[in-house]
Amino acid sequence: MTPQLIALSFDANDPVALARFWAGVLGWEMGSPTNGTAIVPADDTGFRIRFLATDEPKTGPNQMHFDLTSTSLDDQQETVARALALGARRIDIGQGSDAAHVVLADPEGNEFCVIEPGNNFLADCGFIGALSSDGSQAVGYFWSEALGWPLVWDQDQETAIRSPHGGPKITWGGPPVSPKTGKNRLHLDLAPPADGDQQAEVDRLVSLGATRIDTGQGDVGWVVMVDPDGNEFCVLPSLG
């Protein structure tokens, strides 16, 4: 059986403050700290968001960011206003003055977009419409196999997958892929199902193209790996 995506983890200089920001933007609840501070979805997102303490500053754009959806122009403006009031700021990443979406950064500089209403690609998604990623077609194929999520887009080397149970899409924009300059600020946390085996899952992911790595994590219960594009992720012990 394939593993479950149980969390998206942010490295954060102030985990509690960043968790409160995202809980306020998304309307999620603060969860019990377990290896970090977490917020818990109030919808069908299917995974929680964890905030892990780090002293490292953010450098450069993230490999992955949220695309938040809107039901109307008023709804888009309300989301932007709420985020700004909570500590976000507008940023320019070259989107141009006529862009219909709004690009923001959270209090620690993590980019996210508030998408305009009427976006057909995200039409049947929830408030978090997508985890939009910089990545190759091959890495989209890898994650489809790794999670057992079907491809819902595969065109011009751009790929997207989505859980059969709904929730956000994960998308990869295809080439050119920006060179990786250090550890990603965001990563995915997977866990085998209750009847699964962590080592067997690690071996399966290696067979799909992942690699085990040492980030100085020491003697811990999770396994740190990278996908074929070099993006870190963790395999936690079985959920059983």
Buried (B, 14 or more C-beta within 10 A) or exposed (E): EBBBBBBBBBBBBBBEBBBBBBBBBBEBEBBEEEBBBBBBBEBBBBBBBBBBEBEEEBEEBBBBBBBBBBEEEEBBEBBBEBBEEBBBEEBEEEEEEEEEBBBBBBBBBBBBBBBBBEBEBBEEBBBBBBBBBBBBBBBBBBBBBBBBBEBBBBEEBBBBBBBEEEBBBBBBBBEEBEEBEEEBBBBBBBBBEEEBEBEEBBEBBEEBBBEEEEEEEEEEEBBBBBBBBBBBBBBBBBEE
